[in-house]
């Protein structure tokens, strides 16, 4: 955890603050840095948390695919916090850790299925400015996933962009969640696939 975020962390106080600190410590082992930063504007914090809780209940798209997509966005944008937390969460949610570890270098890795590769490509294409999603890629995903899962995946990636870009802009860095539970380091993103 760093102490040099672009907006200093606020002291998390009050009953609501105590509940949040207790809940996040139970889930993660410590209070995540973004909580202290976002505490400066509780309505924004509550809205983000509410959306995240509701999105976690969506069930039309495979959790592994959504996890890989979020990590692909984080890798592209450069959100070390989201990569660290996403990799940590794969263990807690019983997802495929070996594949999650390879997300930053998914183009060079041979562990992903064609569908997973399409999802990773879609996540990166959606995250470009302007987006570079093609009709061909969308058609392949729609055929493989179906409309409900495609809508869910698209919305999930959009929310991942909000989280990763917020954390990166605020200078929020990795907290070592993945290392704390003994996961091997994430693969490094190849220079050949850097952001356009």
Secondary structure by P-SEA (a helix, b strand, c coil): ccccccccccccccaaaaaaaaaaaaacccccaaaaaacccaaaaaaaaaaaaaaaacccccaaaaaaaaaaaaaaaccaaaaaaaaaaaaaacccaaaaaacccccccccccaaaaaaaaaaaaaacccccccaaaaaaaaaaccaaaaaaaaaaaaaaaaaaaaaaaacccccccccccccccccccccccccc
